[in-house]
Amino acid sequence: MSVDKEVLALWKEVSPSSAFSAGFKEYAGQVWVRSHQNVRAALAKIARLRQKADPVAQKLLASMERGIVWEEPHNPPGEVMGVFFSHLTIEGVNEKHVLSLAEQCVSLLGVQQDLWERSWPIELQIFSAQSCDGASALLETIKRQCESKETRQAITALQARLVLWKKNTCSVKLKRNDFAETFPLLRKKSMGLGRKNSYSAVLRDWYDYLESPKDIERLAVSWIDAEKAAFKKSCQKLAKRYKCKASVEEINKALGKHQHIPLNELLRTTNELRRAFQKLAVREWVKITPKYDVRVIETPKYLVPFLPTAAMQPFGQFGRPFCISFVTTDKRASPSTFLPGVAQTLIHEEYGHCVNFMNSYANKKLREVEIIDSSLSTPLTEGLSFYRELESLETFRQMVKSGPRDRVEREVIRLIEKFCPFADFVDGIEFEVLQWRMVRFLRAVSDVRINLEKQTFPEFIEWAHKKTGLSRKLIFDQTFHFQENPGYAPCYSVFGQRLRALQKRAMKKGVSRVEFNTFVASAGFPARSIFERNLRGKFRI
């Protein structure tokens, strides 16, 4: 067996739910239980494979090892939610698989009860409680659809274990888990996350950052400084137009009123926009594989509590690849019903992520270890999708400036002007893109400062509020939950800005935007250092 085949086999063993999502149907209903024996065996296999692996496989093995040895109280209940969510998304409620998963997840929690004995930072306690509540709520949704008494009893037993897990890993009781309740608690008890000594290694192993923590912080602050004036100008322009305060919250309300998409038209409008945008994307941003298979569906009722607005998920890279794009239309959730928000989400999720996954999965030149689902894909696909937002804004601005050049642009404008003048839409999506850029920059700063204990979370909130003028609540809502996974938050901006710089260099040498972006979107998901080496070699930059 080749090294790549051995690495793939190990990945399937320790990530059976991901293997099932990737097209290996024989892994349905399976969970990897993190017993000491299983962990030791997996680490021994990784050590053996590293001795004969090339750099691509070695980086993947390092990512896998970091995931295996990482222990925090929210991870086990998060795993429970993850495996059930994956199965529910792929096949609905399959009672045979549900019963098997429930029984194995009781063991998954049981073998990690040593985590109860540690004293955890207040943030991680809150994350643990939230993970338990989320998993239990998902299980309740599944249980209501099960006919077998045995399956329902197994789910109830697992829910009882989650109650115990929450009780033993979280010393505080939160009813709403919102800013008003959580932030005062953090002000009293936040003392750091306990990751200071491991943070740099996490950045290296999970995400293969080329930047040091110091570099990430410095860059993110410089990006805030560079774009703050443009964001403020955008806010003031819309506040004047809609006669409201120049705050993000008030402008979002105004856009929701003046560029509104009726809820009963949301799914149809999304499909119309994606058809028009796809023609624009192929011409201006990125070529798309002929095997492109993205299925836009209304979020099923049983998933609405967990997908309140929209989301996408790739499947089947080792079988028949496809993506599902969920659009939530339930008014009890948080559906996006203003045009700039819908358009920005569509561009990020579909012409960023979906094209990236589908182009890469269709690229037969890639090795299996380059399309395996791992943390190494995160900076690549999040950075690409982050930058696609800015590219689309540049395209829309040019369409306002020069007018529609052809049928493709006329069709986009026609659809937009069902709801508002096209120029107003462009001002709205400019605000939306700049707002989310500022948020992603703040996420990067928060990740470094909080994990290195340079600031507590409340101290960061105060700094960010003074630095940007954004409300404390908005900053909290957009940064707090990212602290669950160290290193994730900077992925958007760090690689997105790096792509921007590399693309600029390539275009100076005569490479078209579409040619550059198509290579990036089709190059798979090796570690970032290897990805960038391949990219620079391709275009000699």
C-alpha positions in Angstrom: 0.0 0.0 0.0 1.3 3.5 -0.9 1.9 6.1 1.8 -1.0 8.2 0.5 -3.3 5.1 0.8 -2.1 4.5 4.3 -2.7 8.1 5.3 -6.2 8.0 3.7 -6.9 4.8 5.6 -5.8 6.4 8.9 -8.0 9.4 8.2 -11.0 7.3 7.6 -10.3 5.4 10.9 -10.1 8.5 13.1 -12.6 10.6 11.2 -15.4 8.1 10.1 -18.0 10.8 10.0 -15.9 12.9 7.6 -15.2 9.8 5.6 -19.0 9.1 5.3 -19.5 12.7 4.1 -16.7 12.2 1.6 -18.4 9.3 -0.1 -17.3 6.3 1.8 -20.7 4.9 2.6 -19.4 2.0 4.7 -18.5 4.5 7.4 -22.1 5.5 8.0 -23.1 5.1 11.7 -19.5 4.9 12.9 -17.7 7.0 15.6 -14.1 7.0 16.6 -13.9 6.7 20.4 -10.9 8.5 21.9 -9.9 5.8 24.3 -6.3 5.9 25.6 -5.7 2.7 23.6 -7.1 4.1 20.4 -5.2 7.4 20.8 -1.9 5.6 21.4 -2.5 3.4 18.3 -3.3 6.3 16.1 -0.3 8.3 17.3 2.0 5.3 16.7 0.6 5.0 13.1 1.2 8.7 12.5 4.8 8.5 13.8 5.5 5.5 11.5 4.0 7.2 8.5 5.9 10.4 9.0 9.1 8.6 8.6 8.3 7.8 4.9 5.9 10.6 4.0 6.7 13.5 1.7 6.0 17.1 2.8 2.4 17.1 1.6 1.5 14.0 3.6 3.7 15.0 6.6 1.8 18.3 7.0 -1.5 16.5 6.9 -0.3 14.0 9.5 0.8 16.9 11.7 -2.7 18.4 11.4 -4.3 15.0 12.3 -2.0 14.5 15.3 -2.8 18.0 16.7 -6.5 17.2 16.5 -6.1 13.9 18.3 -4.0 15.3 21.2 -6.0 18.5 21.6 -8.2 18.3 24.8 -10.7 20.9 25.8 -14.1 20.4 27.5 -16.3 21.5 24.6 -14.7 19.2 22.1 -16.4 15.9 23.0 -20.0 17.2 23.0 -19.0 19.2 19.9 -18.0 15.8 18.3 -21.4 14.4 19.2 -23.2 17.2 17.5 -20.9 17.0 14.5 -21.5 13.3 13.8 -25.2 13.6 14.1 -25.4 16.8 12.1 -23.4 15.2 9.2 -25.6 12.1 9.1 -28.8 14.2 9.3 -27.6 16.4 6.5 -26.7 13.5 4.2 -29.5 11.0 4.8 -32.1 12.5 7.1 -33.1 10.2 10.0 -31.8 6.7 9.4 -32.8 4.9 12.6 -30.2 2.1 12.2 -27.4 4.6 12.0 -28.9 6.9 14.7 -29.0 4.0 17.2 -25.4 3.0 16.4 -24.2 6.6 16.7 -26.0 7.2 20.0 -24.6 4.1 21.6 -21.0 4.9 20.5 -21.3 8.5 21.5 -22.1 7.5 25.1 -18.7 5.7 25.0 -17.1 8.7 23.3 -18.1 10.9 26.3 -17.4 8.2 28.9 -13.7 7.7 27.9 -13.0 11.4 28.2 -14.5 12.1 31.6 -11.0 12.9 33.0 -11.6 16.3 31.5 -14.1 16.9 34.3 -11.3 16.9 36.8 -9.6 20.0 35.4 -10.3 23.6 36.2 -11.2 25.3 33.0 -11.3 29.0 32.0 -14.7 30.6 32.1 -14.8 30.9 28.3 -14.2 27.2 27.8 -16.8 26.4 30.4 -19.3 28.5 28.4 -18.3 26.7 25.2 -18.8 23.4 26.8 -22.3 24.2 28.0 -23.2 25.6 24.6 -21.9 22.4 22.9 -23.9 20.2 25.3 -27.1 22.3 24.7 -26.6 22.3 21.0 -26.0 18.5 20.8 -29.0 17.8 23.1 -31.3 20.0 21.0 -30.2 18.3 17.8 -30.8 14.9 19.4 -34.3 16.0 20.5 -35.1 17.0 16.9 -33.9 13.5 15.7 -35.7 11.7 18.5 -39.1 13.2 17.6 -38.8 11.6 14.1 -37.7 8.1 15.4 -40.3 5.3 15.6 -38.2 2.7 17.4 -38.5 2.7 21.1 -34.9 1.4 21.4 -33.6 4.3 19.3 -35.4 6.9 21.3 -34.2 5.3 24.6 -30.6 5.4 23.3 -30.9 9.1 22.4 -32.4 9.8 25.8 -29.4 8.0 27.5 -27.0 10.1 25.4 -28.8 13.3 26.3 -28.5 12.3 30.0 -24.8 12.0 29.5 -24.7 15.4 28.0 -26.5 16.9 31.0 -23.8 15.3 33.2 -21.0 16.6 31.0 -22.4 20.1 31.2 -22.8 19.9 35.0 -19.2 18.7 35.4 -17.5 21.1 33.0 -19.4 24.4 33.5 -19.8 26.0 36.9 -22.1 28.9 35.7 -25.7 28.8 34.5 -26.6 30.9 31.5 -30.2 31.1 30.3 -29.9 33.1 27.1 -26.2 32.8 26.1 -26.3 36.3 24.7 -24.2 39.5 25.0 -26.3 41.0 27.8 -25.9 37.9 30.0 -22.4 36.7 29.0 -20.3 39.8 28.7 -20.8 40.9 32.4 -19.8 37.4 33.5 -16.7 37.6 31.4 -15.8 41.0 32.9 -15.8 39.4 36.3 -14.1 36.0 35.5 -12.1 36.2 32.3 -8.5 35.3 33.1 -7.2 33.9 29.8 -7.7 30.7 27.9 -4.7 28.6 29.1 -3.4 28.2 25.5 -0.4 30.6 25.7 2.2 27.9 25.5 0.6 25.9 22.7 -0.8 28.6 20.5 2.2 29.0 18.1 2.3 25.2 17.6 -1.5 25.2 16.9 -1.0 27.8 14.2 1.7 25.7 12.6 0.1 22.3 12.8 -3.6 22.9 12.2 -3.3 25.7 9.7 0.3 26.0 8.5 0.5 29.7 9.0 3.6 31.3 7.5 3.2 34.3 9.8 4.1 34.4 13.5 1.4 35.4 16.0 3.1 38.8 16.2 2.9 39.1 12.4 -0.8 38.3 12.3 -1.6 40.9 14.9 0.5 43.6 13.2 -1.0 42.9 9.8 -4.6 42.8 11.1 -4.2 46.1 12.9 -2.7 47.7 9.8 -5.6 46.5 7.7 -8.1 48.0 10.1 -6.2 51.3 9.9 -6.1 51.1 6.1 -9.8 50.5 5.6 -11.4 52.3 8.6 -11.9 55.6 6.7 -13.6 53.9 3.7 -15.9 52.0 6.0 -16.8 55.1 7.9 -17.5 56.9 4.7 -19.8 54.1 3.5 -21.7 54.2 6.8 -22.2 58.0 6.6 -23.4 57.8 3.0 -26.1 55.3 3.8 -27.1 57.0 7.0 -27.6 60.2 5.1 -29.6 58.5 2.4 -31.9 56.5 4.8 -32.0 59.2 7.5 -30.7 56.9 10.3 -27.7 56.8 12.7 -24.4 55.9 11.1 -24.2 52.6 13.1 -24.0 49.1 11.6 -27.1 48.0 13.4 -29.2 51.0 12.1 -27.9 50.8 8.6 -28.7 47.1 8.4 -32.2 47.9 9.5 -32.5 50.5 6.8 -31.2 48.2 4.1 -33.7 45.6 5.4 -36.5 48.1 4.8 -35.3 49.7 1.5 -33.7 46.7 -0.2 -36.0 44.1 1.2 -36.6 40.6 -0.3 -40.0 39.1 0.8 -39.5 35.9 2.7 -41.7 33.9 0.4 -39.5 35.0 -2.6 -36.1 34.4 -0.9 -35.4 30.9 -2.3 -36.6 31.9 -5.9 -34.6 35.1 -5.8 -31.5 33.3 -4.6 -31.7 30.9 -7.5 -32.3 33.7 -10.0 -29.3 35.7 -8.7 -27.0 32.6 -8.7 -27.8 31.9 -12.4 -27.1 35.5 -13.3 -24.0 35.8 -11.1 -22.6 32.5 -12.4 -22.3 34.0 -15.9 -20.6 37.1 -14.4 -18.3 34.9 -12.3 -17.1 32.8 -15.2 -16.2 35.9 -17.2 -14.8 38.1 -14.4 -13.7 36.0 -11.5 -13.1 32.2 -12.0 -13.8 29.4 -14.4 -16.1 26.7 -13.1 -15.8 22.9 -13.8 -18.3 21.4 -16.2 -19.0 18.9 -13.4 -20.3 21.7 -11.1 -23.1 20.3 -8.9 -24.5 22.7 -6.4 -27.9 22.1 -5.0 -29.7 25.1 -3.5 -32.4 24.0 -1.1 -34.6 25.4 1.5 -33.2 24.5 4.9 -35.2 21.6 6.2 -37.2 22.3 9.4 -35.1 19.9 11.4 -31.9 21.9 10.5 -33.3 25.4 10.9 -32.2 25.8 14.6 -28.6 25.0 13.5 -28.5 26.9 10.2 -30.4 30.2 11.1 -29.4 32.1 7.9 -27.6 30.1 5.3 -24.7 27.7 4.8 -23.0 25.4 2.4 -21.4 22.0 2.7 -19.4 19.9 0.3 -19.8 16.1 -0.1 -18.5 13.1 -1.9 -15.0 14.1 -3.0 -14.2 10.4 -3.2 -17.4 9.5 -5.0 -19.7 11.8 -6.8 -18.9 15.3 -5.6 -21.6 17.9 -4.9 -22.4 20.8 -2.6 -25.6 21.6 -0.8 -26.4 25.3 -0.3 -28.9 25.9 2.4 -31.2 28.9 2.4 -33.2 29.4 5.5 -36.7 30.9 5.0 -38.2 30.3 8.4 -39.2 33.6 10.0 -38.5 32.2 13.5 -34.8 31.9 12.6 -32.6 34.7 11.2 -33.1 34.6 7.4 -31.3 37.2 5.4 -33.9 39.2 3.7 -32.1 42.3 2.4 -30.5 42.2 -1.0 -26.9 43.1 -0.3 -26.7 40.5 2.5 -28.1 37.8 0.3 -25.8 38.7 -2.6 -22.7 38.9 -0.4 -23.5 35.5 1.2 -24.1 34.0 -2.2 -20.8 35.2 -3.6 -18.8 34.1 -0.6 -20.5 30.7 -0.2 -21.0 29.7 -3.9 -18.4 31.6 -6.0 -15.9 31.2 -3.2 -16.4 27.9 -1.3 -18.5 25.8 -3.7 -16.4 26.6 -6.8 -13.2 25.9 -4.7 -14.4 22.5 -3.6 -16.0 21.4 -6.9 -13.1 22.6 -9.0 -10.6 20.8 -6.7 -12.6 17.6 -6.5 -12.9 17.5 -10.3 -9.1 18.0 -10.7 -7.8 14.5 -11.4 -4.2 15.6 -11.1 -4.5 16.1 -7.4 -3.5 13.4 -4.9 -6.0 11.9 -2.5 -4.2 13.6 0.4 -4.7 16.9 -1.2 -8.5 16.7 -1.1 -8.9 15.1 2.3 -11.1 17.2 4.6 -8.7 18.7 7.3 -8.0 21.9 9.1 -5.4 22.7 6.4 -8.2 23.5 4.0 -9.6 26.2 6.2 -7.2 29.1 5.4 -7.2 28.3 1.7 -11.0 28.2 1.2 -11.9 30.9 3.7 -9.2 33.2 2.4 -10.3 32.7 -1.2 -13.9 33.3 -0.4 -13.1 36.4 1.7 -11.2 37.9 -1.2 -14.0 37.0 -3.7 -16.2 39.4 -1.9 -13.9 42.3 -2.6 -13.4 41.2 -6.2 -17.2 41.1 -6.8 -17.5 44.6 -5.3 -14.9 45.9 -7.8 -17.0 44.3 -10.6 -20.2 45.9 -9.4 -18.5 49.3 -9.0 -17.3 49.1 -12.6 -20.8 48.3 -13.8 -22.1 51.5 -12.2 -19.3 53.5 -13.6 -19.4 52.3 -17.2 -23.0 51.0 -17.4 -23.8 47.5 -18.6 -21.5 46.2 -21.3 -23.4 43.2 -22.5 -26.3 40.8 -21.9 -24.7 39.3 -18.8 -24.4 42.6 -17.0 -27.9 43.7 -18.2 -29.4 40.5 -16.7 -27.7 41.1 -13.3 -28.9 44.7 -13.2 -32.4 43.7 -14.3 -32.7 41.3 -11.4 -31.3 43.7 -8.9 -33.6 46.5 -10.0 -36.7 44.4 -9.1 -35.9 45.6 -5.6 -33.9 48.8 -5.8 -31.9 51.0 -8.2 -28.6 49.2 -9.1 -26.4 52.1 -7.8 -28.2 51.8 -4.4 -27.5 48.1 -4.3 -23.8 48.7 -5.0 -23.6 51.2 -2.2 -25.4 48.6 0.0 -23.0 45.7 -0.9 -20.1 48.0 -0.5 -21.2 48.6 3.1 -21.8 44.9 3.6 -18.3 43.9 2.2 -16.5 46.6 4.1 -18.3 45.7 7.3 -17.4 42.0 7.1 -13.8 42.9 6.2 -13.6 44.9 9.4 -15.1 42.1 11.4 -12.6 39.5 9.9 -9.7 41.8 10.8 -10.9 42.1 14.3 -11.3 38.3 14.6 -7.6 38.0 13.7 -6.5 40.5 16.3 -8.7 38.8 18.9 -7.3 35.4 18.2 -3.7 36.4 18.8 -4.3 38.7 21.8 -6.7 36.4 23.7 -4.8 33.2 23.1 -1.5 34.7 24.0 -3.2 36.4 27.0 -2.1 39.9 26.0 -5.7 40.9 26.6 -8.7 39.2 28.2 -11.8 39.0 26.0 -13.5 42.0 27.7 -10.3 44.0 27.3 -10.2 43.2 23.6 -13.8 44.2 23.2 -13.1 47.6 24.7 -10.1 48.1 22.5 -11.9 47.1 19.4 -14.9 49.3 20.2 -12.6 52.3 20.6 -10.5 51.4 17.5 -13.4 50.9 15.1 -16.5 52.5 16.6 -18.4 49.3 16.2 -20.7 48.4 19.1 -19.5 46.1 21.9 -22.4 43.8 21.2 -21.6 43.4 17.5 -17.9 42.8 18.2 -18.8 40.2 20.8 -21.3 38.4 18.5 -18.7 38.2 15.7 -15.7 37.2 17.7 -16.6 35.3 20.9 -17.6 31.9 19.4 -14.4 31.9 17.3 -12.4 31.4 20.5 -13.6 27.8 20.5 -11.0 26.9 17.9 -7.7 28.7 18.2 -6.2 29.8 14.9 -9.4 29.6 12.9 -10.4 33.3 13.1 -7.4 34.8 11.2 -7.8 32.4 8.3 -10.1 34.6 6.4 -8.1 37.8 6.3 -4.5 36.5 6.5 -4.7 34.3 3.4 -7.3 36.5 1.7 -5.0 39.4 1.8 -2.0 37.3 0.8 -4.0 36.1 -2.3 -4.7 39.7 -3.1 -1.0 40.6 -3.1 0.0 37.5 -5.1 -2.7 38.1 -7.7 -1.6 41.7 -8.1 2.0 40.5 -8.8 0.7 37.9 -11.3 -1.5 40.4 -13.1 1.5 42.8 -13.5 3.2 40.0 -15.4 0.2 39.7 -17.8 -1.8 36.9 -16.0 -5.5 37.5 -16.1 -7.6 37.6 -13.0 -9.6 34.6 -14.2 -6.5 32.5 -15.0 -5.0 33.2 -11.6 -8.2 32.6 -9.7 -9.0 29.4 -11.6 -5.7 27.9 -10.6 -6.2 28.9 -7.0 -9.7 27.4 -6.9 -8.6 24.1 -8.5 -5.4 23.4 -6.6 -6.8 21.4 -3.7 -6.0 21.7 -0.1 -2.4 20.9 0.7 -0.8 22.8 3.6 -0.6 26.5 2.9 3.2 26.7 2.5 3.0 24.0 -0.2 0.0 25.7 -1.8 1.8 29.0 -2.0 5.0 27.4 -3.4 2.9 25.7 -6.1 1.1 29.0 -6.9 4.3 31.1 -7.1 5.9 28.4 -9.3 2.9 28.3 -11.6 3.0 32.1 -12.3 6.7 32.7 -11.5 5.9 35.3 -8.9 
